[in-house]
């Protein structure tokens, strides 16, 4: 029961902090009264922009980014698991090996399809 109270307190605290940050940003928002040509240009470290900011990227950049995010999420799941591996026992090791195996199958599929080839 004590864990549920702590989890509920944590959830309420997180919700209040996030809500107060959003509300504070809305209240304290600084807005210009009139727009100028300079405020509508893209800022590139003091350089004059060359062309428009709206260009098309090849989809391979997005695929690489999604694979990167996927393996980052995998690391987020692996870290807490690795911290308590001794308490979890052999079943947790088998479960994590299955999880990693499924991710590796997806990675091998992407490699086979050529989705990660840089051309």
Secondary structure, DSSP 4 states (H G I P E B T S, - for coil): -HHHHHHHHHHHHHHHHHHHHHHHHHHT----SS--TGGGSPPBTTBPP-S-S--PPPHHHHHHHHHHHHHHHHHHHHHHHHHTHHHH-HHHHHHHHHHHHHHHHHHHHHHHHTTT---
